[in-house]
Protein backbone atom coordinates (compact mmCIF):
# COMPACT_ATOMS: atom_id res chain seq x y z
CA UNK A 1 0.00 0.00 0.00
CA UNK A 2 1.11 3.57 -0.62
CA UNK A 3 0.75 7.07 0.79
CA UNK A 4 0.30 10.00 -1.58
CA UNK A 5 1.27 13.55 -0.61
CA UNK A 6 0.51 16.80 -2.43
CA UNK A 7 3.17 19.53 -2.27
CA UNK A 8 2.83 23.13 -3.44
CA UNK A 9 5.86 25.16 -4.60
CA UNK A 10 5.92 28.93 -5.32
CA UNK A 11 6.22 30.03 -8.98
CA UNK A 12 9.97 30.67 -8.76
CA UNK A 13 10.76 27.13 -7.58
CA UNK A 14 11.71 24.35 -10.03
CA UNK A 15 9.06 21.73 -9.14
CA UNK A 16 10.76 18.84 -10.99
CA UNK A 17 14.01 19.35 -9.10
CA UNK A 18 12.36 19.84 -5.72
CA UNK A 19 9.96 16.93 -6.11
CA UNK A 20 12.88 14.62 -6.96
CA UNK A 21 14.81 15.90 -3.94
CA UNK A 22 11.84 15.01 -1.73
CA UNK A 23 11.23 11.63 -3.35
CA UNK A 24 14.83 10.54 -2.91
CA UNK A 25 15.95 12.54 0.12
CA UNK A 26 12.95 11.66 2.28
CA UNK A 27 13.19 7.95 1.50
CA UNK A 28 16.36 6.26 0.22
CA UNK A 29 18.45 9.33 1.05
CA UNK A 30 20.75 8.73 -1.92
CA UNK A 31 20.44 7.11 -5.32
CA UNK A 32 23.44 6.57 -7.60
CA UNK A 33 25.33 3.85 -9.44
CA UNK A 34 27.33 2.54 -6.50
CA UNK A 35 24.12 1.10 -5.04
CA UNK A 36 23.09 -0.65 -8.27
CA UNK A 37 23.88 -4.09 -6.81
CA UNK A 38 21.17 -3.49 -4.18
CA UNK A 39 18.69 -1.72 -6.41
CA UNK A 40 15.97 -4.34 -6.04
CA UNK A 41 16.05 -4.01 -2.25
CA UNK A 42 16.38 -0.24 -2.11
CA UNK A 43 13.82 0.57 -4.80
CA UNK A 44 10.94 -0.73 -2.69
CA UNK A 45 11.66 2.15 -0.25
CA UNK A 46 11.99 4.86 -2.91
CA UNK A 47 9.19 7.42 -3.35
CA UNK A 48 7.92 8.25 -6.82
CA UNK A 49 6.90 11.57 -8.35
CA UNK A 50 3.63 10.74 -10.11
CA UNK A 51 2.34 14.17 -11.18
CA UNK A 52 3.44 17.78 -11.55
CA UNK A 53 1.15 20.55 -12.71
CA UNK A 54 0.79 24.34 -12.40
CA UNK A 55 -2.30 26.11 -11.10
CA UNK A 56 -3.84 29.35 -12.35
CA UNK A 57 -1.76 31.36 -9.87
CA UNK A 58 1.53 29.96 -11.15
CA UNK A 59 2.07 27.68 -8.16
CA UNK A 60 3.41 24.21 -8.91
CA UNK A 61 1.65 21.16 -7.49
CA UNK A 62 3.52 17.89 -7.15
CA UNK A 63 2.07 14.56 -6.07
CA UNK A 64 4.55 12.08 -4.61
CA UNK A 65 3.80 8.47 -3.74
CA UNK A 66 5.56 7.01 -0.70
CA UNK A 67 5.77 3.31 0.20
CA UNK A 68 3.87 2.51 3.39
CA UNK A 69 6.67 0.14 4.44
CA UNK A 70 8.78 3.21 5.29
CA UNK A 71 6.60 4.20 8.26
CA UNK A 72 5.24 2.63 11.43
CA UNK A 73 1.48 3.18 11.09
CA UNK A 74 1.79 6.26 13.29
CA UNK A 75 1.77 10.00 12.74
CA UNK A 76 5.26 10.85 14.00
CA UNK A 77 7.07 8.63 11.50
CA UNK A 78 4.67 9.81 8.78
CA UNK A 79 5.47 13.47 9.46
CA UNK A 80 9.19 12.71 9.52
CA UNK A 81 8.98 10.93 6.18
CA UNK A 82 6.88 13.39 4.21
CA UNK A 83 8.27 16.68 5.55
CA UNK A 84 11.01 16.07 8.10
CA UNK A 85 14.40 17.32 6.99
CA UNK A 86 12.94 18.81 3.82
CA UNK A 87 10.86 21.25 5.89
CA UNK A 88 14.09 23.22 6.36
CA UNK A 89 15.04 23.18 2.68
CA UNK A 90 13.05 26.15 1.42
CA UNK A 91 9.62 27.12 0.21
CA UNK A 92 7.22 24.19 -0.03
CA UNK A 93 3.90 23.39 1.59
CA UNK A 94 2.16 20.07 2.16
CA UNK A 95 -1.44 20.66 1.08
CA UNK A 96 -2.80 17.12 0.97
CA UNK A 97 -2.08 13.70 2.45
CA UNK A 98 -3.92 10.62 1.20
CA UNK A 99 -3.70 7.67 3.58
CA UNK A 100 -4.98 4.10 3.42
CA UNK A 101 -8.11 3.57 5.52
CA UNK A 102 -6.16 1.18 7.73
CA UNK A 103 -3.48 3.75 8.60
CA UNK A 104 -3.36 4.97 12.21
CA UNK A 105 -6.27 4.67 14.61
CA UNK A 106 -10.00 5.29 14.59
CA UNK A 107 -11.77 6.99 17.52
CA UNK A 108 -13.03 4.90 20.41
CA UNK A 109 -16.19 7.01 20.51
CA UNK A 110 -16.37 9.67 17.82
CA UNK A 111 -19.69 11.07 16.64
CA UNK A 112 -21.76 7.98 17.29
CA UNK A 113 -20.17 7.18 20.65
CA UNK A 114 -20.41 10.69 22.07
CA UNK A 115 -24.06 10.90 21.02
CA UNK A 116 -24.72 7.57 22.73
CA UNK A 117 -23.11 8.78 25.98
CA UNK A 118 -25.21 11.94 25.94
CA UNK A 119 -28.33 10.26 24.54
CA UNK A 120 -28.73 13.14 22.08
CA UNK A 121 -29.20 12.13 18.46
CA UNK A 122 -31.26 14.76 16.65
CA UNK A 123 -29.48 18.10 17.01
CA UNK A 124 -26.06 19.77 17.23
CA UNK A 125 -24.33 19.50 20.60
CA UNK A 126 -23.59 22.62 22.64
CA UNK A 127 -20.21 22.99 24.33
CA UNK A 128 -18.89 25.69 26.67
CA UNK A 129 -15.45 26.72 27.91
CA UNK A 130 -14.71 27.76 31.46
CA UNK A 131 -13.97 31.50 31.53
CA UNK A 132 -11.99 33.30 32.84
CA UNK A 133 -9.36 30.85 31.63
CA UNK A 134 -7.07 31.38 34.62
CA UNK A 135 -7.63 32.52 38.19
CA UNK A 136 -10.74 30.50 39.03
CA UNK A 137 -10.66 28.13 41.99
CA UNK A 138 -11.91 24.56 41.81
CA UNK A 139 -15.06 25.70 43.63
CA UNK A 140 -15.54 28.49 41.06
CA UNK A 141 -15.48 25.90 38.29
CA UNK A 142 -18.17 23.90 40.05
CA UNK A 143 -20.43 26.95 40.42
CA UNK A 144 -20.12 27.79 36.71
CA UNK A 145 -20.67 24.18 35.73
CA UNK A 146 -23.89 24.00 37.72
CA UNK A 147 -25.24 27.12 36.00
CA UNK A 148 -24.62 25.85 32.48
CA UNK A 149 -25.49 22.20 33.20
CA UNK A 150 -28.83 23.21 34.72
CA UNK A 151 -29.55 25.10 31.49
CA UNK A 152 -29.06 21.95 29.42
CA UNK A 153 -25.42 22.17 28.29
CA UNK A 154 -24.02 18.98 26.72
CA UNK A 155 -20.25 19.44 27.14
CA UNK A 156 -17.85 21.79 28.91
CA UNK A 157 -14.08 21.93 28.71
CA UNK A 158 -11.16 23.54 30.46
CA UNK A 159 -9.43 26.33 28.60
CA UNK A 160 -6.35 24.97 26.82
CA UNK A 161 -3.99 27.23 28.76
CA UNK A 162 -5.23 25.95 32.12
CA UNK A 163 -2.75 23.38 33.37
CA UNK A 164 -2.27 21.64 36.68
CA UNK A 165 -1.82 24.92 38.59
CA UNK A 166 -1.83 25.70 42.31
CA UNK A 167 -4.87 27.96 42.02
CA UNK A 168 -7.02 25.07 40.78
CA UNK A 169 -5.16 21.73 40.59
CA UNK A 170 -6.54 19.37 37.98
CA UNK A 171 -7.69 16.72 40.45
CA UNK A 172 -9.34 19.36 42.64
CA UNK A 173 -11.22 20.79 39.64
CA UNK A 174 -12.37 17.31 38.71
CA UNK A 175 -13.44 16.52 42.26
CA UNK A 176 -15.51 19.71 42.53
CA UNK A 177 -17.07 19.36 39.09
CA UNK A 178 -17.74 15.64 39.41
CA UNK A 179 -20.11 16.33 42.28
CA UNK A 180 -22.11 18.63 40.01
CA UNK A 181 -22.12 16.09 37.18
CA UNK A 182 -23.33 13.34 39.50
CA UNK A 183 -26.09 15.55 40.90
CA UNK A 184 -27.29 16.43 37.39
CA UNK A 185 -27.33 12.74 36.49
CA UNK A 186 -29.34 11.84 39.59
CA UNK A 187 -31.81 14.69 39.21
CA UNK A 188 -32.40 14.62 35.46
CA UNK A 189 -30.85 11.44 34.05
CA UNK A 190 -28.70 13.61 31.77
CA UNK A 191 -25.00 13.10 31.24
CA UNK A 192 -22.84 16.21 30.84
CA UNK A 193 -19.29 15.70 29.60
CA UNK A 194 -16.43 17.64 31.23
CA UNK A 195 -13.25 17.53 29.12
CA UNK A 196 -10.45 17.94 31.64
CA UNK A 197 -7.21 19.39 30.26
CA UNK A 198 -4.51 16.72 30.67
CA UNK A 199 -0.97 18.11 30.85
CA UNK A 200 2.55 17.23 31.94
CA UNK A 201 5.65 15.49 30.64
CA UNK A 202 4.91 12.54 28.38
CA UNK A 203 5.27 9.70 30.87
CA UNK A 204 3.47 11.58 33.65
CA UNK A 205 0.76 12.80 31.29
CA UNK A 206 -0.30 9.25 30.45
CA UNK A 207 -0.28 8.34 34.15
CA UNK A 208 -2.29 11.46 34.96
CA UNK A 209 -4.86 10.67 32.27
CA UNK A 210 -5.36 7.20 33.71
CA UNK A 211 -5.73 8.67 37.19
CA UNK A 212 -8.24 11.28 36.02
CA UNK A 213 -10.39 8.61 34.39
CA UNK A 214 -10.14 6.46 37.52
CA UNK A 215 -11.27 9.46 39.57
CA UNK A 216 -14.32 9.99 37.40
CA UNK A 217 -13.27 12.13 34.41
CA UNK A 218 -15.68 11.40 31.57
CA UNK A 219 -13.72 13.22 28.83
CA UNK A 220 -10.22 14.60 28.28
CA UNK A 221 -8.82 17.62 26.44
CA UNK A 222 -5.36 17.44 24.86
CA UNK A 223 -3.25 20.14 23.21
CA UNK A 224 -2.16 17.65 20.58
CA UNK A 225 0.31 19.81 18.66
CA UNK A 226 2.27 21.03 21.67
CA UNK A 227 2.38 17.64 23.39
CA UNK A 228 2.77 15.64 20.18
CA UNK A 229 0.85 13.21 18.04
CA UNK A 230 2.58 10.31 19.77
CA UNK A 231 1.02 11.36 23.07
CA UNK A 232 -2.40 11.48 21.42
CA UNK A 233 -1.91 8.03 19.93
CA UNK A 234 -0.81 6.61 23.27
CA UNK A 235 -3.88 8.05 25.01
CA UNK A 236 -6.21 6.84 22.26
CA UNK A 237 -4.78 3.31 22.33
CA UNK A 238 -4.76 2.94 26.12
CA UNK A 239 -7.63 0.64 27.23
CA UNK A 240 -7.77 2.34 30.64
CA UNK A 241 -8.48 5.72 29.04
CA UNK A 242 -11.99 4.78 27.97
CA UNK A 243 -13.43 8.28 27.60
CA UNK A 244 -13.70 10.65 24.60
CA UNK A 245 -10.62 12.70 23.77
CA UNK A 246 -11.06 16.28 22.52
CA UNK A 247 -8.15 17.74 20.54
CA UNK A 248 -7.32 21.45 20.79
CA UNK A 249 -5.56 23.17 17.84
CA UNK A 250 -3.12 25.28 19.91
CA UNK A 251 0.13 25.87 17.97
CA UNK A 252 -1.48 25.00 14.61
CA UNK A 253 -0.77 28.48 13.27
CA UNK A 254 2.96 28.00 13.72
CA UNK A 255 2.78 24.93 11.49
CA UNK A 256 0.11 25.98 9.01
CA UNK A 257 -0.38 29.75 8.69
CA UNK A 258 2.37 30.52 6.16
CA UNK A 259 1.16 30.37 2.55
CA UNK A 260 4.43 28.89 1.23
CA UNK A 261 5.83 26.69 4.01
CA UNK A 262 4.62 24.15 6.54
CA UNK A 263 1.48 22.04 6.20
CA UNK A 264 -2.08 23.08 5.49
CA UNK A 265 -4.60 23.31 8.31
CA UNK A 266 -6.68 20.61 6.62
CA UNK A 267 -3.74 18.20 6.77
CA UNK A 268 -2.88 18.82 10.43
CA UNK A 269 -6.33 19.43 11.93
CA UNK A 270 -8.21 17.24 9.49
CA UNK A 271 -6.34 14.29 8.01
CA UNK A 272 -3.78 13.74 10.78
CA UNK A 273 -6.26 14.15 13.64
CA UNK A 274 -8.72 11.85 11.87
CA UNK A 275 -6.09 9.09 11.78
CA UNK A 276 -4.76 9.74 15.29
CA UNK A 277 -7.57 8.23 17.34
CA UNK A 278 -9.12 11.46 18.61
CA UNK A 279 -12.90 11.69 19.10
CA UNK A 280 -13.52 15.40 18.45
CA UNK A 281 -11.36 18.21 17.06
CA UNK A 282 -11.61 21.94 17.78
CA UNK A 283 -10.60 24.40 15.06
CA UNK A 284 -11.53 27.95 14.01
CA UNK A 285 -14.76 28.63 12.17
CA UNK A 286 -14.36 31.08 9.30
CA UNK A 287 -17.12 33.29 10.72
CA UNK A 288 -15.48 33.41 14.16
CA UNK A 289 -12.86 35.79 15.54
CA UNK A 290 -9.78 34.19 13.94
CA UNK A 291 -9.00 34.49 10.21
CA UNK A 292 -9.67 31.14 8.55
CA UNK A 293 -10.20 29.90 5.01
CA UNK A 294 -13.71 28.48 4.48
CA UNK A 295 -12.35 25.87 2.06
CA UNK A 296 -9.84 24.62 4.61
CA UNK A 297 -12.63 24.48 7.17
CA UNK A 298 -14.74 22.31 4.85
CA UNK A 299 -11.81 19.97 4.20
CA UNK A 300 -11.25 19.59 7.95
CA UNK A 301 -14.94 18.89 8.51
CA UNK A 302 -15.05 16.26 5.77
CA UNK A 303 -11.81 14.55 6.80
CA UNK A 304 -13.02 14.23 10.38
CA UNK A 305 -16.48 12.99 9.50
CA UNK A 306 -15.06 10.42 7.09
CA UNK A 307 -13.68 8.62 10.15
CA UNK A 308 -16.56 9.34 12.57
CA UNK A 309 -14.73 12.19 14.35
CA UNK A 310 -16.84 15.11 15.63
CA UNK A 311 -16.05 18.52 14.06
CA UNK A 312 -16.00 21.33 16.63
CA UNK A 313 -15.91 24.78 14.97
CA UNK A 314 -14.73 27.27 17.57
CA UNK A 315 -13.25 30.71 18.29
CA UNK A 316 -15.86 33.45 18.41
CA UNK A 317 -18.92 31.20 18.25
CA UNK A 318 -22.08 32.85 19.63
CA UNK A 319 -25.85 32.28 19.20
CA UNK A 320 -26.10 34.69 16.26
CA UNK A 321 -23.99 32.45 14.01
CA UNK A 322 -26.10 29.33 14.63
CA UNK A 323 -27.97 29.64 11.28
CA UNK A 324 -24.66 29.81 9.37
CA UNK A 325 -23.21 26.92 11.34
CA UNK A 326 -26.22 24.69 10.75
CA UNK A 327 -26.18 25.56 7.05
CA UNK A 328 -22.52 24.50 6.87
CA UNK A 329 -22.63 21.48 9.19
CA UNK A 330 -26.15 20.20 9.68
CA UNK A 331 -26.72 18.36 12.95
CA UNK A 332 -23.43 16.45 13.30
CA UNK A 333 -21.45 19.27 14.86
CA UNK A 334 -20.44 20.47 18.31
CA UNK A 335 -20.88 24.24 18.66
CA UNK A 336 -18.20 25.40 21.06
CA UNK A 337 -18.51 28.78 22.78
CA UNK A 338 -16.40 30.46 25.42
CA UNK A 339 -17.35 34.10 25.81
CA UNK A 340 -20.42 33.41 23.64
CA UNK A 341 -21.85 31.59 26.66
CA UNK A 342 -19.88 32.85 29.65
CA UNK A 343 -20.22 36.55 28.80
CA UNK A 344 -23.96 36.51 28.14
CA UNK A 345 -25.48 39.74 29.50
CA UNK A 346 -27.55 37.78 32.00
CA UNK A 347 -25.41 34.79 33.09
CA UNK A 348 -23.74 31.68 31.63
CA UNK A 349 -26.95 29.67 32.02
CA UNK A 350 -28.74 32.21 29.84
CA UNK A 351 -25.89 31.87 27.35
CA UNK A 352 -26.69 28.18 27.02
CA UNK A 353 -30.43 28.87 26.73
CA UNK A 354 -29.70 31.36 23.95
CA UNK A 355 -28.07 28.61 21.91
CA UNK A 356 -31.03 26.29 22.38
CA UNK A 357 -33.44 29.07 21.44
CA UNK A 358 -31.32 29.66 18.33
CA UNK A 359 -31.42 25.96 17.41
CA UNK A 360 -35.21 25.97 17.76
CA UNK A 361 -35.60 29.04 15.53
CA UNK A 362 -33.45 27.44 12.84
CA UNK A 363 -35.43 24.21 13.09
CA UNK A 364 -38.73 26.03 12.68
CA UNK A 365 -37.45 28.40 9.99
CA UNK A 366 -37.88 31.59 12.00
CA UNK A 367 -36.04 34.85 11.42
CA UNK A 368 -33.11 36.10 13.51
CA UNK A 369 -33.78 39.79 12.97
CA UNK A 370 -34.06 41.54 16.31
CA UNK A 371 -37.61 42.78 15.82
CA UNK A 372 -38.88 39.22 15.33
CA UNK A 373 -37.08 37.59 18.27
CA UNK A 374 -39.04 37.65 21.55
CA UNK A 375 -37.53 39.01 24.75
CA UNK A 376 -35.26 36.51 26.40
CA UNK A 377 -31.82 34.94 26.32
CA UNK A 378 -31.42 34.80 22.53
CA UNK A 379 -32.48 38.39 21.98
CA UNK A 380 -30.02 39.57 24.64
CA UNK A 381 -27.26 37.59 22.90
CA UNK A 382 -28.12 39.03 19.48
CA UNK A 383 -28.13 42.54 20.89
CA UNK A 384 -24.62 41.97 22.24
CA UNK A 385 -22.97 39.96 19.46
CA UNK A 386 -25.21 40.47 16.42
CA UNK A 387 -26.30 37.88 13.89
ABEGO torsion letter per residue (X at the ends): XBBBBBBBBBAABBAAAAAAAAAAAABAGBBBAAAAAAAAAAAAABBBBABBBBBAAGBBBBBBBBBAAABAGBAAAAAAAAABAAAAAEBBBBABBBBBAABEBBBAAEAAAAAAAAGBAABBBBBBBBOBABGBBAAAAAAAAAAAAAAGBABBBBBAABBBBAABBAAAAAAAAAAAAAAAAAAAGBBBBBBBBBBEBAAAAAAAAAAAAAAGBABBBBBAAAAEAAAAAAAAABAABBBBBBBBABGAAAAAABAABEBBAAAAABAAAAAAGBABBBBBBAABABBBBAAAAAAAAAAAAAAGBBBBBBGGBBAAAAAAAAAAAEABBBBBBBAAAAABAABAAAAAAAAAAAAAAAAAGBBABAAABBBEAAAAAAAAAEX
